[in-house]
Structure formats: structure tokens, C-alpha cells
């Protein structure tokens, strides 16, 4: 058991170091069972555990805890985190609006809301209006098995008049994620590519 804990700790530190620029501020980090992998169609049921962190130290601790859960889980959970930090004040406003809506909903929906307050808070905090930054994510699939699937995107970006800064790129099980500064995605002409304006970082598949 001690050796396993040491392995998890090392893995958590490695992930933390790789994504350190995304660990400050208020962050959401969670295990998710994707609907593509047989998970429930509602995100609440797909969560295998989550944390809201407010510092790099809390982020690292959450990594250790979630990697431990992932190790013993019977479902194929993936470890995700918010690419954009969140605002407590904006999240609080959104939560109060969601709570007011629940108060005037059916008894079933109202009971569901108040019986899962921690999860509802996370949902309110993760709505786009609660973010404090607006980094975009290119989600690139690579069904053709190209040697460099990012090249078409880099060519497309180089032809733009505005300057889109690449913050980070990393490999995923099916392709790549490329994190950039925000831009107008109209006219995107890159095959097998989706732009997510408030995506989730894939920390571990």
C-alpha cells in the first residue's frame, strides 16, 4: 500500500508540474465517466468525485485524492480540470439565481437541488459566466493517424490577421488539445477540430 501511495504522489506531482500554469485561483477538478464511454447523460451522475480548489497547494492535494479514487474505481473515469479559473463572486450570483429558479420549480426538482448543494455549487461555478479568464481550447482528433495532426491548425492560425497565442498543447488519447488566447472562431477550416470556449483540461485519460 505504501508503494502505491508513493506512485500516486509521484504521478500527482508530475501532472501538477505539467499543468502548473492552470493551478492558481479557483479551479474545478473532477473525475468524469464520459457518456461516450457509457456514462450517464447527466453530468452529476458521471462525476466520480470533484474538488473546488483555491491555491496550488489545494490543487495538488485534490490531484492525489482523485488519482487515488481513479485507481480503485470500477468505471473508466478520466481526470479533468477547468482550463479557466472561476470567480467566487460570479459563481455566488449564478448559484443564487439557480437557487431561486429551483424554489419555483416542481417539488421533485427543488428537492433534487437542495439535496445536492455541493454539486449544484460546482455546476454554478462552472457556468461560462463565472469564469475570470477566457482561454479557448482546440480539441483535435486524429482518426487518420497523421504524424503531426496539429500542423493544419498551426497553418490556419498563421494565416489569421489577429495574433492568437498558443498557451499549451498536449497529447490526448485521440489527438491533441491546444490551449490559446480567445479569438473569433468563425471560418475555422481545420479537419476533425472543435473549438471549446470554456473547456476542460484532460489531466489523465
C-alpha positions as CSV (number, residue, x, y, z in Angstrom):
1,X,0.0,0.0,0.0
2,X,2.9,2.3,0.8
3,X,4.4,1.8,-2.6
4,X,1.1,2.6,-4.3
5,X,0.7,5.8,-2.3
6,X,4.2,6.8,-3.4
7,X,3.4,6.1,-7.0
8,X,0.2,8.2,-6.8
9,X,2.1,11.0,-5.1
10,X,4.7,11.0,-7.9
11,X,2.1,10.9,-10.6
12,X,0.2,13.8,-8.9
13,X,3.4,15.9,-8.8
14,X,4.2,15.1,-12.4
15,X,0.7,16.2,-13.5
16,X,0.9,19.3,-11.3
17,X,4.2,20.3,-12.9
18,X,2.9,19.7,-16.4
19,X,-0.2,21.9,-15.8
20,X,1.1,24.3,-13.2
21,X,0.1,27.4,-15.0
22,X,-3.6,26.2,-14.6
23,X,-3.5,25.6,-10.8
24,X,-3.8,29.2,-9.4
25,X,-7.1,30.8,-8.5
26,X,-10.4,29.0,-8.0
27,X,-10.4,25.8,-10.1
28,X,-12.7,22.8,-10.6
29,X,-11.1,19.4,-10.8
30,X,-13.1,16.2,-11.2
31,X,-13.2,12.5,-12.3
32,X,-15.8,12.1,-15.1
33,X,-17.2,9.0,-16.7
34,X,-17.8,10.2,-20.3
35,X,-21.1,9.5,-21.9
36,X,-19.1,8.2,-24.9
37,X,-17.7,5.5,-22.5
38,X,-21.1,4.5,-21.2
39,X,-21.6,7.3,-18.6
40,X,-24.9,8.8,-17.7
41,X,-26.3,11.6,-19.8
42,X,-26.4,13.9,-16.8
43,X,-23.0,15.1,-15.5
44,X,-24.0,14.8,-11.9
45,X,-24.2,11.0,-12.3
46,X,-21.0,10.9,-14.3
47,X,-18.8,12.5,-11.6
48,X,-16.7,10.2,-9.6
49,X,-15.6,12.9,-7.2
50,X,-14.6,16.5,-7.5
51,X,-12.9,19.4,-5.7
52,X,-13.0,23.1,-5.9
53,X,-9.5,24.4,-5.1
54,X,-8.3,27.9,-4.4
55,X,-4.5,27.5,-4.4
56,X,-1.8,25.4,-6.0
57,X,-1.4,23.5,-2.7
58,X,-5.1,22.6,-2.6
59,X,-4.9,21.6,-6.3
60,X,-2.0,19.2,-5.7
61,X,-3.9,17.7,-2.7
62,X,-7.0,17.2,-4.9
63,X,-4.9,15.5,-7.5
64,X,-3.7,13.0,-5.0
65,X,-7.2,12.3,-3.7
66,X,-8.7,11.9,-7.2
67,X,-5.9,9.8,-8.6
68,X,-6.4,7.5,-5.6
69,X,-10.1,7.2,-6.4
70,X,-9.4,6.7,-10.0
71,X,-7.0,3.8,-9.2
72,X,-9.7,1.8,-7.3
73,X,-12.7,2.8,-9.4
74,X,-14.7,0.2,-11.4
75,X,-15.6,2.8,-14.1
76,X,-13.2,4.2,-16.7
77,X,-13.0,7.7,-15.2
78,X,-10.9,10.4,-16.7
79,X,-9.4,13.2,-14.7
80,X,-10.4,16.7,-15.9
81,X,-9.9,20.3,-14.7
82,X,-11.2,23.7,-15.7
83,X,-9.0,25.5,-18.2
84,X,-10.2,28.9,-17.0
85,X,-10.2,30.0,-13.3
86,X,-13.5,30.8,-11.7
87,X,-14.8,33.8,-9.7
88,X,-16.4,33.1,-6.3
89,X,-18.4,36.3,-6.6
90,X,-19.7,35.5,-10.1
91,X,-20.4,31.9,-9.1
92,X,-22.3,33.1,-6.0
93,X,-24.5,35.3,-8.1
94,X,-25.2,32.4,-10.5
95,X,-25.8,30.0,-7.6
96,X,-28.4,32.4,-6.1
97,X,-30.1,32.6,-9.5
98,X,-30.1,28.8,-9.8
99,X,-31.5,28.5,-6.3
100,X,-34.3,31.0,-7.0
101,X,-35.2,29.0,-10.1
102,X,-35.3,25.8,-8.0
103,X,-37.6,27.4,-5.5
104,X,-40.2,27.9,-8.1
105,X,-39.7,24.6,-9.8
106,X,-41.5,21.3,-9.1
107,X,-41.1,19.7,-5.7
108,X,-39.0,17.0,-7.3
109,X,-36.6,19.4,-8.9
110,X,-36.4,21.5,-5.8
111,X,-35.7,18.5,-3.6
112,X,-33.0,17.4,-6.1
113,X,-31.4,20.9,-5.9
114,X,-31.2,21.1,-2.1
115,X,-30.2,17.5,-1.6
116,X,-27.1,18.1,-3.7
117,X,-26.0,21.6,-2.8
118,X,-22.2,20.9,-3.2
119,X,-22.7,19.5,-6.7
120,X,-25.1,22.4,-7.6
121,X,-22.5,24.9,-6.3
122,X,-19.9,23.3,-8.6
123,X,-22.3,23.5,-11.5
124,X,-23.0,27.2,-10.9
125,X,-19.3,27.9,-10.6
126,X,-18.6,26.1,-13.9
127,X,-21.0,28.0,-16.0
128,X,-19.3,30.3,-18.5
129,X,-20.4,33.5,-16.8
130,X,-18.5,32.5,-13.6
131,X,-15.0,32.4,-15.3
132,X,-12.4,35.1,-14.8
133,X,-10.4,34.2,-17.9
134,X,-11.3,33.2,-21.4
135,X,-8.8,30.8,-22.8
136,X,-10.0,28.7,-25.7
137,X,-9.3,25.0,-26.4
138,X,-8.9,23.4,-29.8
139,X,-9.9,19.7,-29.5
140,X,-8.2,17.9,-32.3
141,X,-9.0,14.3,-33.2
142,X,-6.6,12.3,-35.3
143,X,-8.6,9.4,-36.9
144,X,-6.3,9.3,-39.9
145,X,-3.2,8.7,-37.7
146,X,-1.4,11.7,-39.0
147,X,2.2,12.1,-37.9
148,X,1.6,15.8,-37.0
149,X,-2.2,16.4,-36.6
150,X,-1.5,19.9,-35.1
151,X,0.1,21.1,-38.3
152,X,-3.1,22.0,-40.1
153,X,-4.2,24.1,-37.1
154,X,-0.8,25.9,-36.9
155,X,-1.1,26.7,-40.6
156,X,-4.6,28.1,-40.2
157,X,-3.5,30.2,-37.2
158,X,-0.5,31.6,-39.1
159,X,-2.9,32.9,-41.8
160,X,-5.0,34.9,-39.4
161,X,-4.6,38.7,-39.2
162,X,-5.0,38.7,-35.4
163,X,-2.4,37.1,-33.3
164,X,-3.6,34.1,-31.4
165,X,-1.2,33.0,-28.8
166,X,-0.7,29.3,-28.0
167,X,-0.6,28.8,-24.3
168,X,-0.1,25.0,-24.2
169,X,-0.6,21.9,-26.3
170,X,-0.6,18.3,-25.2
171,X,-1.4,14.9,-26.5
172,X,-4.8,13.2,-25.7
173,X,-5.8,9.5,-26.3
174,X,-7.5,10.5,-29.6
175,X,-5.4,13.5,-30.7
176,X,-4.3,16.8,-29.1
177,X,-5.6,19.7,-27.1
178,X,-4.3,23.2,-27.9
179,X,-5.0,26.0,-25.5
180,X,-5.0,29.5,-26.9
181,X,-5.9,33.1,-26.2
182,X,-9.5,33.9,-27.2
183,X,-10.3,34.7,-30.8
184,X,-13.2,34.8,-33.3
185,X,-13.6,31.1,-34.4
186,X,-15.7,32.0,-37.4
187,X,-14.4,30.4,-40.6
188,X,-12.4,27.7,-38.8
189,X,-11.1,25.4,-41.5
190,X,-9.3,22.6,-39.8
191,X,-10.5,19.0,-40.1
192,X,-11.5,17.0,-37.1
193,X,-11.2,20.1,-34.9
194,X,-13.7,21.6,-32.4
195,X,-13.3,24.9,-30.5
196,X,-14.3,24.9,-26.9
197,X,-14.6,28.4,-25.3
198,X,-14.5,27.1,-21.7
199,X,-13.2,23.6,-22.0
200,X,-11.8,21.0,-19.6
201,X,-8.2,20.1,-19.4
202,X,-7.6,16.3,-19.7
203,X,-5.1,15.6,-16.9
204,X,-5.3,11.9,-17.2
205,X,-7.2,9.6,-19.5
